[in-house]
Amino acid sequence: MTIPQALAMGAVQGLTEFLPVSSSAHLYVVPKLMGWPYPGIGFDVALHWGTLLALVVSFGSTWAKLFRDAFSSDHAVAHEARQTWLKIVVASIPTAVAGVLLRHAAETALRNLPIQAIMLFVFGMLLWWVDRVSPQSDYRLVPGWRTSVLVGFAQVLSLVPGVSRSGITITAGRAARESRVTAARFSFLLAAPITLGAGLLEIRNLRGDIGPGVLFAGIASSTIVGWLAIRGLLRWLGRGGFGGFFLYRTLLAVVIVIHLVQSRPASAGAFPLRQAFREVAVEPVAQENARTVKSRLHRRDG
């Protein structure tokens, strides 16, 4: 991967991690559509470290205040801050457990274009519809316990590329009748522990052939664009809805389907998606098996 490609992929990660359009789908789909080499899960996670930095910059004052308030001499202030910390921890547990148990499936069998096209459309439509039918409420930093747990379990679905972590958590928040800004800010707060955990778990999979210049370019790009995306989305949600995001997700799903149809072998039948599904699904599995075999041979030779 070249530095310009790393800059582009970092921008893709920074923009799509916080907008409800699925960063995991874009990190796999964009190289496929552009004909670039897919750098692997490790590089994707490195880009997530960039968006983690964007979260720290954007919400550093919020985290600092929650930390100070947790040790406040004012009992009411301390209780509220500690409850907020506990809600964030409890809401993060389902995804953390599911991420460990389903990591292999999420990185192989589920990482294929047909599934991502379906998820982009279905969950984009769900977000748009839930937002339209759910009434708005007053803004608050953190939802109540029922909503926090609901959002935490909904976040598990984001392990499927194409669903969108921010999209499904905002959908759950809006379904619980939280305001758009409340749902989005809580989604961003939940992103920090999940991103940190995934980064620590997957950074070992970073390929050695990715140079430090490429890595730095990708992380820097994802940090800057991620910060801009957070600020832009929060401002937009103060006055707008999710219709534009649903339209974009639908168009991207259509582009994926067209790509699958056009790239099918000439001998394929009249309905090529089944064959395309098999071909695209096998590739990440083969890559994972190749890494496993290579690791075993290295240990044996050593």
C-alpha positions as a printed NumPy array, in Angstrom:
array([[  0.   ,   0.   ,   0.   ],
       [  1.278,   3.457,  -0.915],
       [  1.145,   6.586,   1.23 ],
       [ -1.586,   8.226,  -0.936],
       [ -3.668,   5.056,  -0.594],
       [ -3.092,   5.062,   3.178],
       [ -4.18 ,   8.709,   3.356],
       [ -7.316,   7.87 ,   1.412],
       [ -8.129,   4.849,   3.577],
       [ -7.523,   6.89 ,   6.728],
       [ -9.957,   9.508,   5.477],
       [-12.479,   6.766,   4.701],
       [-12.118,   5.377,   8.24 ],
       [-12.333,   8.777,   9.907],
       [-15.421,   9.749,   7.959],
       [-17.324,   6.465,   8.123],
       [-16.528,   5.459,  11.721],
       [-18.769,   8.165,  13.133],
       [-21.246,   8.673,  10.317],
       [-23.875,   5.893,  10.295],
       [-22.611,   4.297,   7.071],
       [-20.335,   1.46 ,   8.362],
       [-16.567,   1.919,   8.455],
       [-15.831,  -1.829,   8.347],
       [-17.753,  -2.163,   5.08 ],
       [-15.954,   0.803,   3.521],
       [-12.501,  -0.399,   4.595],
       [-13.14 ,  -3.641,   2.697],
       [-15.256,  -2.343,  -0.169],
       [-13.172,   0.698,  -1.183],
       [ -9.956,  -1.268,  -1.923],
       [-12.025,  -3.84 ,  -3.823],
       [-13.709,  -1.233,  -6.001],
       [-10.469,   0.739,  -6.528],
       [ -8.368,  -2.319,  -7.3  ],
       [ -6.016,  -1.655,  -4.357],
       [ -4.467,  -4.419,  -2.239],
       [ -6.414,  -5.061,   0.954],
       [ -3.87 ,  -4.44 ,   3.76 ],
       [ -5.614,  -6.693,   6.27 ],
       [ -7.46 ,  -6.465,   9.566],
       [ -4.381,  -5.219,  11.408],
       [ -4.163,  -2.063,   9.29 ],
       [ -7.91 ,  -1.502,   9.719],
       [ -7.438,  -1.617,  13.488],
       [ -4.485,   0.777,  13.247],
       [ -6.797,   3.234,  11.495],
       [ -9.226,   2.781,  14.388],
       [ -6.469,   4.023,  16.717],
       [ -6.633,   7.236,  14.692],
       [-10.348,   7.602,  15.288],
       [ -9.763,   6.804,  18.974],
       [ -7.467,   9.841,  19.072],
       [-10.244,  11.848,  17.415],
       [-12.6  ,  10.75 ,  20.196],
       [-10.093,  11.748,  22.862],
       [ -9.674,  15.199,  21.316],
       [-13.416,  15.7  ,  20.833],
       [-14.587,  14.388,  24.212],
       [-11.475,  14.823,  26.354],
       [-13.157,  17.506,  28.452],
       [-16.211,  15.283,  28.949],
       [-14.083,  12.34 ,  30.123],
       [-12.061,  14.626,  32.409],
       [-15.216,  16.075,  33.962],
       [-16.688,  12.608,  34.545],
       [-13.445,  11.559,  36.232],
       [-13.353,  14.632,  38.484],
       [-17.049,  14.41 ,  39.331],
       [-16.693,  10.754,  40.353],
       [-14.53 ,  11.919,  43.266],
       [-16.498,  15.068,  44.025],
       [-17.345,  15.914,  47.631],
       [-20.9  ,  16.594,  46.433],
       [-22.665,  13.268,  46.9  ],
       [-25.231,  13.884,  44.141],
       [-22.582,  14.893,  41.592],
       [-20.366,  11.925,  42.475],
       [-23.294,   9.5  ,  42.287],
       [-24.353,  10.721,  38.846],
       [-20.797,  10.515,  37.473],
       [-20.282,   7.005,  38.85 ],
       [-23.591,   5.897,  37.389],
       [-22.463,   7.266,  34.02 ],
       [-19.199,   5.314,  34.176],
       [-21.108,   2.175,  35.157],
       [-23.561,   2.581,  32.273],
       [-20.71 ,   2.904,  29.779],
       [-19.013,  -0.207,  31.183],
       [-22.208,  -2.291,  31.249],
       [-23.197,  -1.193,  27.723],
       [-19.732,  -2.193,  26.443],
       [-19.726,  -5.719,  27.896],
       [-22.   ,  -7.467,  25.316],
       [-19.892,  -6.326,  22.363],
       [-16.637,  -7.113,  24.145],
       [-17.764, -10.684,  24.854],
       [-19.257, -11.178,  21.381],
       [-16.143,  -9.694,  19.785],
       [-13.931, -12.309,  21.424],
       [-16.289, -15.218,  20.68 ],
       [-17.171, -14.228,  17.105],
       [-13.908, -12.58 ,  16.043],
       [-12.977, -15.283,  13.528],
       [-16.388, -15.243,  11.849],
       [-16.444, -11.444,  11.721],
       [-13.023, -11.375,  10.06 ],
       [-13.677, -14.168,   7.557],
       [-17.136, -15.536,   6.725],
       [-19.01 , -12.271,   7.355],
       [-16.474, -10.094,   5.518],
       [-17.857, -10.435,   2.001],
       [-19.492,  -8.034,  -0.402],
       [-22.998,  -9.536,  -0.765],
       [-23.614,  -9.553,   2.991],
       [-22.275,  -6.019,   3.284],
       [-24.554,  -4.772,   0.508],
       [-27.587,  -6.28 ,   2.263],
       [-26.608,  -4.905,   5.665],
       [-25.968,  -1.421,   4.261],
       [-29.485,  -1.229,   2.83 ],
       [-31.431,  -2.976,   5.61 ],
       [-29.914,  -1.153,   8.569],
       [-29.819,   2.156,   6.72 ],
       [-33.551,   1.859,   6.143],
       [-34.082,   0.845,   9.783],
       [-32.214,   3.91 ,  11.044],
       [-34.188,   6.244,   8.777],
       [-37.548,   4.669,   9.672],
       [-36.951,   4.546,  13.448],
       [-35.829,   8.166,  13.447],
       [-38.96 ,   9.251,  11.559],
       [-41.442,   7.477,  13.837],
       [-39.73 ,   8.152,  17.188],
       [-40.493,  11.444,  18.941],
       [-37.678,  13.715,  20.091],
       [-36.914,  14.283,  23.78 ],
       [-34.731,  16.774,  25.606],
       [-30.962,  16.403,  25.373],
       [-29.043,  14.667,  28.163],
       [-25.465,  13.437,  28.297],
       [-26.232,   9.793,  29.087],
       [-29.544,   7.909,  28.698],
       [-31.205,   5.941,  31.486],
       [-30.351,   2.372,  32.397],
       [-32.914,   0.7  ,  30.142],
       [-31.748,   2.599,  27.081],
       [-28.061,   2.125,  27.922],
       [-28.486,  -1.662,  28.129],
       [-30.544,  -1.696,  24.915],
       [-27.864,   0.272,  23.079],
       [-25.171,  -2.027,  24.477],
       [-26.834,  -5.157,  23.126],
       [-27.645,  -3.47 ,  19.806],
       [-23.96 ,  -2.635,  19.419],
       [-23.207,  -6.372,  19.094],
       [-24.742,  -6.289,  15.6  ],
       [-21.964,  -3.949,  14.498],
       [-19.624,  -6.965,  14.367],
       [-21.281,  -7.691,  11.009],
       [-19.604,  -5.42 ,   8.415],
       [-22.162,  -3.152,   6.801],
       [-24.331,  -2.695,   9.897],
       [-22.395,   0.342,  11.273],
       [-21.618,   0.646,  14.971],
       [-22.668,   4.27 ,  15.168],
       [-25.714,   3.564,  13.018],
       [-27.102,   0.698,  15.096],
       [-26.409,   2.394,  18.44 ],
       [-28.079,   5.618,  17.29 ],
       [-30.995,   3.55 ,  15.982],
       [-31.394,   1.891,  19.388],
       [-31.176,   5.249,  21.14 ],
       [-33.803,   6.773,  18.876],
       [-36.022,   3.7  ,  19.304],
       [-35.885,   4.433,  23.046],
       [-37.033,   7.991,  22.231],
       [-33.761,   9.715,  23.02 ],
       [-32.967,  12.845,  21.01 ],
       [-30.701,  12.508,  17.985],
       [-27.862,  14.371,  19.689],
       [-28.193,  12.34 ,  22.912],
       [-28.143,   9.076,  20.951],
       [-25.147,  10.201,  18.881],
       [-23.083,  11.464,  21.832],
       [-23.7  ,   8.274,  23.821],
       [-22.721,   6.283,  20.726],
       [-19.445,   8.214,  20.585],
       [-18.769,   7.67 ,  24.306],
       [-19.281,   3.923,  23.824],
       [-16.913,   3.955,  20.853],
       [-13.883,   4.722,  23.038],
       [-13.699,   1.505,  25.146],
       [-14.703,  -0.712,  22.207],
       [-12.11 ,   0.83 ,  19.9  ],
       [ -9.417,   0.619,  22.562],
       [-10.211,  -3.036,  23.267],
       [-10.262,  -3.977,  19.581],
       [ -6.991,  -2.153,  19.041],
       [ -5.241,  -4.031,  21.83 ],
       [ -6.66 ,  -7.346,  20.612],
       [ -5.904,  -6.973,  16.906],
       [ -2.749,  -4.839,  16.698],
       [ -0.68 ,  -8.039,  16.677],
       [ -2.184,  -8.833,  13.261],
       [ -0.592,  -5.761,  11.68 ],
       [  1.44 ,  -6.976,   8.718],
       [  5.177,  -6.408,   8.84 ],
       [  5.333,  -5.258,   5.214],
       [  3.415,  -2.046,   5.997],
       [  6.012,   0.668,   6.43 ],
       [  5.962,   3.239,   9.236],
       [  5.336,   6.083,   6.768],
       [  2.23 ,   4.346,   5.418],
       [  1.041,   3.562,   8.938],
       [  1.548,   7.131,  10.158],
       [ -0.204,   8.581,   7.107],
       [ -3.253,   6.373,   7.644],
       [ -3.534,   7.084,  11.373],
       [ -3.015,  10.836,  10.971],
       [ -5.617,  11.007,   8.21 ],
       [ -8.198,   9.028,  10.205],
       [ -7.61 ,  11.24 ,  13.272],
       [ -8.115,  14.543,  11.465],
       [-11.065,  13.44 ,   9.355],
       [-12.639,  11.645,  12.34 ],
       [-12.513,  14.822,  14.417],
       [-14.176,  16.766,  11.609],
       [-16.818,  14.045,  11.18 ],
       [-17.759,  14.123,  14.885],
       [-18.184,  17.886,  14.891],
       [-20.069,  17.872,  11.612],
       [-22.471,  15.078,  12.559],
       [-23.387,  16.602,  15.933],
       [-24.113,  19.936,  14.263],
       [-26.129,  18.259,  11.517],
       [-28.241,  16.194,  13.919],
       [-29.282,  19.365,  15.706],
       [-31.418,  20.213,  12.69 ],
       [-31.447,  17.286,  10.233],
       [-32.324,  13.601,  10.046],
       [-30.912,  10.439,   8.498],
       [-32.556,  10.399,   5.088],
       [-29.333,  11.386,   3.331],
       [-27.393,   8.598,   5.05 ],
       [-30.032,   6.042,   4.04 ],
       [-29.805,   7.251,   0.44 ],
       [-26.008,   6.995,   0.467],
       [-26.065,   3.483,   1.966],
       [-28.581,   2.39 ,  -0.648],
       [-26.483,   3.786,  -3.503],
       [-23.357,   2.105,  -2.136],
       [-25.222,  -1.211,  -1.893],
       [-26.288,  -0.816,  -5.526],
       [-22.693,  -0.067,  -6.57 ],
       [-21.538,  -3.245,  -4.8  ],
       [-24.172,  -5.336,  -6.541],
       [-23.236,  -3.859,  -9.94 ],
       [-19.565,  -4.587,  -9.201],
       [-20.397,  -8.205,  -8.346],
       [-22.452,  -8.646, -11.498],
       [-19.822,  -7.112, -13.773],
       [-16.958,  -9.086, -12.237],
       [-18.649, -12.475, -12.577],
       [-17.027, -15.05 , -14.89 ],
       [-18.341, -15.153, -18.449],
       [-19.56 , -18.707, -17.859],
       [-21.691, -17.705, -14.873],
       [-25.39 , -18.318, -15.001],
       [-28.242, -15.857, -15.232],
       [-28.178, -15.181, -11.484],
       [-24.528, -14.495, -10.578],
       [-24.833, -13.341,  -6.96 ],
       [-24.648, -16.852,  -5.531],
       [-21.354, -17.464,  -7.331],
       [-20.101, -14.002,  -6.382],
       [-21.022, -14.673,  -2.763],
       [-18.925, -17.83 ,  -2.772],
       [-15.932, -16.194,  -4.43 ],
       [-15.804, -13.124,  -2.211],
       [-16.523, -15.071,   0.979],
       [-13.739, -17.589,   0.285],
       [-11.022, -14.941,  -0.165],
       [-10.767, -13.701,   3.452],
       [-11.03 , -17.289,   4.725],
       [ -8.144, -18.29 ,   2.455],
       [ -6.1  , -15.34 ,   3.679],
       [ -6.693, -16.319,   7.31 ],
       [ -5.756, -19.959,   6.623],
       [ -2.597, -18.862,   4.792],
       [ -1.521, -16.756,   7.782],
       [ -2.125, -19.707,  10.112],
       [ -0.09 , -22.119,   7.964],
       [  2.72 , -19.565,   7.604],
       [  2.832, -19.101,  11.387],
       [  3.02 , -22.876,  11.96 ],
       [  5.83 , -23.304,   9.43 ],
       [  7.743, -20.443,  11.019],
       [  7.468, -22.046,  14.474],
       [  8.55 , -25.447,  13.083],
       [ 11.56 , -24.035,  11.26 ],
       [ 12.528, -22.033,  14.325]])
